[in-house]
Amino acid sequence: MSTYKAILFFSLLAPLFGSAQQQAGQQPNPDSVRTQRARMIAQASEEYKHRVFTHADTLRGTNGPERSWWDIQRYDITVKPDFLSKTAPGDDLITYKVVSAVQPGMQLDLQEPLHIDSVIGDDGQQLSFTQEGNAWHVKTPHQKVGSVHTVRVYFSGIPHESTRPPWSGGWTWATDSLGRPWMTVTCQGLGASIWYPCKDYQGDEPDKGASLTMIAPDTLVAVSNGRLQFKKDNGDGSMTTKWAVVNPISNYCIIPYIGKYVTFHEDFKGEKGHLDLDYWVLDYNLEKAKSYMPEQVHNMLHSMEHWFGPYAFYEDGYKLVDVQHTGMEHQSAVAYGNHYAYGYRGRDGSGTGLGLKWDFIIIHESGHEWFGNNITSKDLADMYIHEGYTNYSETLFVEYMYGRDAGNAYNYGIRKGIRNDRPVIPRYGVNEQGSGDMYPKASNMLHSIRHSIDNDELFRQILRGMNKDFYHQTVTTQQIEHYLSSHAGFDYQKVFDQYLRTTQIPDFEYYFSDDHQKVFYRYSNCVTGFNLPLVLQNGQAKIRILPTDQWGSTVLKDGQAGLFSEDSIEKMYYINVKAGGR
């Protein structure tokens, strides 16, 4: 595992799991823990700075000339996974629309050691192709702009096997607790081309949905996204099962689950009316799931629809699917592996105890149905849109369930997971992921902005508006940043620049005049023009100031001087407070 991947993994799990010494009941040496953490952060920062990108990175991460002329309409994937040989050959019928007269050929993506066997055009003719690493260049005939066509791509080989799902991509060939076969795929970041051929570019989702047909042993049950289309007994010990979604879906969210599944169903009344809730669990978990999952899912849906607006995939339903790894946000088929326990496998990342009152995986991974699946970033560099907003959905859930003070405490508690090892937003066009800080740091940024707006209903309407106005769309961070600023009535551009594009924590410096009738303040250790508004209040006393990177001042009224409490300011805003400086 590279240092880059290691620090991302460490950033996410260290606050939840603690060190090996802590898990064993031993008291770690604080200096050695800090030294190890600092070393990992420094190594990751250096690797980030000096990483050299290749032509292959550009092919993977850019909507280049062989991608931009055609728009994905639909994927219809068929696979035949074999547990013993660890293979999953198949084909993918790709439907696309021609959007440009300039057509230099079609780039498809399929990662080695898988390989494309043949490509058939919609006229039944084989199309020639060449391979360039994980990119496959298909020679397509010139086609009329606006016309819709298909290519059927046959593929085979031994697919990459995940070594630590869901953190590493590929197929998982595992067994359940009774030793029976269980199979799935995880591929976020690494890309769906790790297991099927596609346009592996996050900015182009299939507008008319997708289907997944699985040919698996008839002793197992195959589950996937959306709704069941049919099951067919092939009479040879295998069963063909087809699932489909009608809504746009990210490549990495289309996932097979194959094991000893059973199911139960609920009808839920949501903001848009009837919503099908289905739970697919391993058979020995059925009774446990029936008594545990529904309450968590109902609470999640009530909270998320309150803050973010209606669930975005009523047509495809919502389901939870039992898995052997921790979980993932697979659209309309959320992977669940949290051992039916509150917290994150029994642990609380906030350190407040609040995280032990609800199931982290159900809440967090389902939150992605709004930010990640409904609203999807075009470039992997903007993945904070998925992870930061969804991380913040945890704070909003805690507030919805337990009150505003609890939400504030939870958000402040997760701040200890921030590393500031490198920017949240990395480089574009090369399929690069930013710092793991895209989770807690982006969440704390949003909480700071919310406090500065000082209008919770307006903030809620902004979040709901995003999910309405960017419904089923892929977006850039510039769109999201502009949307928040324009609807909040304040330009937060410098705030976004500070928290997403640097690793500096702003210092808020202040001091009083000798008679305490006036306060002087500024920001330092920040980008030029940083201007996060601060609203400080306690009971009836309240003040709003607009610090910048230049000294400013405000005349104080009775009781306002006491609002400048270092502890209370830092708990509301992700800044360092320094009193008495000049």
N, C-alpha and C positions, 0 to 999 in steps of 0.2 A: 504494500500500500504506500502510495507517495505521501510525502509530508503534507502536500496540499489536501489530499483526501483525509489524512489522519487528523489534521487540525479541525476540519469540518466535523468529522465524527466526534472528536473530543469535545468540540464546542457544544454540540447538541446533547451529549450524554453525561458529561462530567457533572453538571449541576444536579442531575437526576440520580446517578448511580454512586457518585463519590469514588474515592480511590479504592484500590484493592484492600488496603490496610483498614479503611473504614468499614468495608463490607465484612471483613473478618473480625471486626470488633476491636481493632487496635487503633491507637491514636497516632495519626501520621505526624511526621515532623513538619511543622508549618513552613520552615525555611526550604526544605527539600521539595515540598509541593509547589511553593511559589517559584522556585528555581526551575523545576520541570516544566511548569506552565509557561514561564517566560521563555524558556528555551524553545518549546514547541511553537509559540507564537512568533518568535524571531525567525525560526527556520521557515515557517510558512510564509512569513512576510518576504523573506529573501527569495524563496522559490517563486512567489507571485511576481516580484519585481523583475526577475531575470528569466522568466519562462519565455522560450522562443516558440513562436507559432509557425506552423507549416502550411503548405498549400492544402493539405488534407484537412486541417482545422478550418480553413476558409471554406472549402467545399462543404463541410459539415454544418458550419454555423451561419452561412450567408444564403440569402435568397438570390442566388446567382443566376446567370443567363439561362442555364439549363433547367432552372426551377421556376423562374418568374413568369414564363409564358403560359404556364398551365396552372389551373386552380383545382385543387382536390374537391371532388364532389362526394365521393363515397369509397370506403374500403369494404370488400367482402372477402374475408380471410377464412381459409380452411387449413387446419393442421391435424396431424395424426401423431400425437406424442406417444413415444414408446418408453416406458419406465425402465426396462432392462437395458436397452441400448442407449438410452439418454439421447434420443433423436426426436425431431418433430418436423418432418418434411411437410410440405403443403403448397398451397398456391394462394395468390392474392389477386382478386379482380379489382383493378383500380379504375374508377370512373373519374374523368377529369373534363374540365371545360377550357377551351382555348381562349386566352385573353390577350394574345399579342401575335402580330404577323411575323415577328422575328422569332424563329424556332430552330435554334442550333442543335437540337437533340434533347433528350429527356434524361435528367439525372435521377436515378433511383438509388436508395441507400440500403445496403445489407451488409452487416458486419461479419468479417471473417471470424471463425472458419466456415460459416455458412456461405453458400454460393448459389447464384442464379443458374438454373438449368436451361430455361428457355423463356422467351417473351413472345406472346401471341397478340397481334393487333386485333381490332374489332372486325376486321375482314377475314380473320382466320389465318392470316399469313404470319410466319415467324419473322420477328424483327431481330436484326443483328445488334450486338452490343459488345462493349469492351469494358474491362475492369481497371479501376485505378484505386487500389486499396479497398476501402469500404464503399466507394462510390462506383456506380455502374452507369455507363453512358450508353443509352439506347438510341439507335437511329430510327427516328419516327418520320413518317411522311409529312409533308407540309399540309396543314389542315386549316380550314376556314375559321377566322375569328368568330367566336360565339358558338361554335359547334361543340358537341359533347361526344366524347369517345371513351374507349376502354382499352386497357392492356391487361392481359392475364399473365402473371409472373409465377413461374414454377420454381421452387427452391428446395434445397436439401443440404445435408451435411450435419456435423455434430455441433449443435449450438453451444454458445458460451454458457457455462454453469455458474450461477451465483455462489460465491464463497461465503457471503454474510448478508443474506437478504434481510431487510430491503435496501441496505446500504450499498450493496454491490449489485450490478445488473446481471440478468440472465435467467435461464430456467432454474427452478428448484426441483430436484428429484429427492423427495424426502418420504418419511413415513410418519403416520400419526402415532399417538401414544400406545396404540394396540399393534403397531408394526405393519400397518396396511399402507399401500402406496398413496402418496399425496403429491400433487404437482401444481405448480403455478409459475408465473413470471413476475419479476420486478425490473423496471427499466427507466425510472425517472433520471434525467441527467445524462446517463449513458445513451439512452435513446431506444425507441421501439425497434429500430433496425437491428438490434441485438437478436431479434427472434423472427421478424417478418420484413419483407421488402416494402418500402414506403418512401414518401417524401419526408425525411426525418428532419423537418423544420417546424418549430413550434408555432410559427406565424401563419401556417396554413392548415386549418382543420377541415375535415370533410363536412361540407355544408349540409349534406343530406344524410348524415349519420354513417353507421357502419354495422357490420355483422361479423360474428365469429362462429364458425362451425367447427366443432371438435369431434373427432373420431377416436373414441376411447373405449377401454374395456367395459362391457355391459355390467360388470360388478361394481363400477364406480359411477358417480354422478358428476356431470360437467356443468359448471355455472359460469356465467359471464355477465357483461353489462346489459342493462335494459331489460327487455322482456323475452321470455321463451317463445321461440317461433315453432319449433317442432322437435320431437324425439323419434328416432327411427331405429328399430332393432335390425341390425344387418344380417342376423342369422349365422354369424361366424364368430360369435363371442365378443363382438364390438357393438357399440351404440353410437349413432350420429346425433348430435345435439346442436341446435342452432339458436343463438341469442342475437338480438339486434337492438340498437338505439336509433331513434329518429332524429335526435338532436346532434349538433356538432360536438365533436369529442377530440381531445388531444390524443395523439398517437400513443403516448406512454400510459394512457388510462385504459386502453383496450387490453383486457387481461383475462386469461383462462384460469379457472380454479377447478381442479379435478380431484375428487376424493370421496369418502363415504359420507356424503351430505344428506341431510334431511332438512325440512323447511317448515316454517309456520308463518302465518300472514296476519296483518292488522290493517284496518281501514283508519286513516287519519284525516281529520278535518283541518286543513291548513288555510292560508290566506287565499289561495286560488281554488279552494274546494277540496274534492276528494283526492287523497294521495295514497297510493298503495305502498305499504311498508312490508317488506319480506325479509326474513332472517334465514340464512342458509348456514347451518352449523354442522359440525361433525356429530354423528349420531349420538355419541356418548355425552355430548354437551347439551342435548336438547332441553331437558328439564331445567338445568342451570340457566340456559339462555332465556327460556320463557319467563323466569322469575327475575332476571337481571336486565336484559337488554331494553325492553320496551320503555321503562321509566326513563332511562338515560337518553334514548332516542327522542322521546316526546319532549323532555326538557330542552334538548338540543334544538329541535325544530322550533319550539316556541321562542327560544332566545334568538336564534339566527334569523327567523322571519321577522321578529320584532326589530332587530338592528339592521339587517341587510335587505329585507324585502322577501318576497315569495321564493321558495325553493325553485331553482331554475329548470328542473327536469321532471315536472309532473307527468309528462307523457311517457317517460321511461321508468317512472317509479323510483323508489329508494330501497336499497337493500344493504344489509351488513352480511359479510361473508367471513366465516371462521378461517383463520390462517395460522401457520406455524411460526411466521415471523411477527414483528410487532404491529405492522399495519401500514396502509397506504391509501391515498385519496382517489382510488379508481372510480371514476364518475359513475354514479348510480349503482355501484357495486363495491362499496367501501370495504377494504380489507381490515379485518379486526383480529388482533392477536395479543390482547392485553391481559389474558388469563382471568377475565371476569373479576377484575380487582380495580378499586379506585386508585387514582393517581396514575403515574406512568409505571406500570408493572409494580405498583405498590409504593412508589416514591413520589415526592412532591418537589418539582423544580423550583418553586417559589420560596421554599423553606418556611412558609407561613402556616402550614397545616390546611390552608384552603384548597390546595391541590389534591388533598386526600378525601374530598367530599364528592368527587365525581370522576368519571372514567375519562382519562386524558385522551385516549385514542379515539373513542367515539366522538368526543367533542371536537378535537383538533382536526382529525381526518375528514369528518363531515363538514367542518367549516370550510374546507377547500371546495365544496360544491359551489360556494359563492365566489371565493377568491382563489383562482387556480383553474377551476373547471368552467364556471360561467364566464368570468373575466380571466383571460389567459394572456400572459406576456408573449410578445412576438419573439423576443430574443431571450435566451437563457440568462443573459446578464441582468435582466430585470425581474429575476425570480423573487425578489423581495415582495413584489405585488402579490405573489402566491403566499409566501411564507410569513412575511411581516404582518399583513392584514389578517391572515388566519391565526397567527400567534396572538394578535390583538383580540381576535374573537374569543379567546380563552378569558381574557380580562373582562370582556363584555358579558360573557356567560356568567362569570363569578358575580359581577355586579347585578345581572338580571336575577340570579338566584338568591344572593346573600346581601345585596345592598352596595351602595356606592363606595363606602369606606373599605369594604372587602375587595372591591375591584381595584381601588387605588393600591391597597396593600399587596395584592397579588402582582400587579404590574411592576411595582417597585422591587418585589422579591425576585422576579426573574431577571432583574438587571445584573445580578452577579454572574450570569452566564455570558455576558458580553466580553469579548476578547480584544476588540479593536486591533486585530492583527493585520487587517487590510480592508480596503473599502468594501461596502456592501454591494455596490455596483462595479463590476470589473470591466473588461474590454469587450466591445461588441463585435459580432460577426465571426466569432471563432468558437462558439459553443462553450464559453467559459462561465463557470459559476463563481459568484462572489463569496465573501466571507460567510461563515455560519452565523455571523451577527445579523444576517438578514431576518432571523427569527426574533430574538429579544431586543436588539437595538432598534430595528424598524418599528417594533411594537411600542417601545418607549418613546420613539419619535412621534408616533401617532398620538400617544397619550399626552405628550407635551403640547402638541398642536391643539388637541381637544381642550386642554385646560386653558390655553391661550385664547381660544375662540370664546370660551365662557358662555356657551349656549348649547347645552346637551341635545336639545331637540333639533337645532340646526345641524349639529354634527351627525346625528342619527339620519336626518334626511339626506345629508351628503352621501353617507354610506349606502343608503337605499337608492339614491339617485344614480350612483355609479353602477349598481347592479341592474338598474332599469335602462339607463342610457347606453351602457356598454354590454347589454344583454347578448350572450353567446358570441362575443367578439374577442379578437386578439388585439392587444393594445401595447403601446409604449409607455415608459415611465413619464415621458413628457405629457402625454394625454392625461394620465392620472394626476400628476402634479398640478397641471393647469386646471383640471376639473375641481380639485379640492380648493385651490386658491380662489378661483373665480366664484365659487358658490359660498365660500367663507367670507368673501369681501376683503381679503387681505392677501398680499403677494408673499407666499411662503417659499419662494424660489431659493433664497439663501439658506433657509432652514433645511430644505431637501438637500441642497449642495453639502451642507455641513455634515449631516448624519449619514447620507448615502454615498458621498464621494470623498470623504476624508476619514481619518481615524482619530481626529482630535475631539476631545470633550470640551465644549466651550466653558470658560470661566466667567462667572458673573461677579464682578467686583463692585462693591458699594461702600459708601461711608456717609455719615451724617455731618451736617454743620454743627458747630459747637452748641447751638441752642436747640438742636434736634428739630428745627422747623423746616429743614430742607434735606433731601437725600440726593446724593450724586452717584452715578452708576455708569457702567459700560460693560461690554463683553470683550474678552481677550482670548488668545489661543483659539482663534476661530477664522473662518473665511472672511474676506473683506465684505462688509455690508451685512454681516449676520445680524438679524433683527427679530428674534423670537419674542413676541409680546409676553409679558408676565402679568397675570391677574392674581393678586394675593388677597386673601380674605379670611376672616375669622369672625363668625357671628355677624354682627351688623357692620363691622369695619371692613372696608374693601378699597383696593387701589389697583389701577391698571397703568402700567408703564410700558414704554416702548424703547428698551435699551438698544444701542447699536455698538459698533466697535469704536465709537467716539464718546467721550464723556458727555453725559447729559444730566439733567437735574429735574426734580419735581418738588414743589412746595407741598408740605405734609399737613393734613388736617388731624384733628384729635384722634388718637388711637391708631393712626396709620403706621407710625414708626415701629410699633410692636409687631407688625405683619412681616417685617424683614427678619424672619427666623431661618437660619441656614438649614436646619433639619427639615422644616416644613416645605421650603422652596425646593430643595433637592428631591423630596419625595413626590412632588408634583411635576417637576421638570427634569429632564436628563441633562443637567448642567452641574458644574462644581461651583459652589458659592464661597466667595472669599470676602469676608467683612473687614472693614477698616482700611482697605488699600487705597493708595492715592497714585 
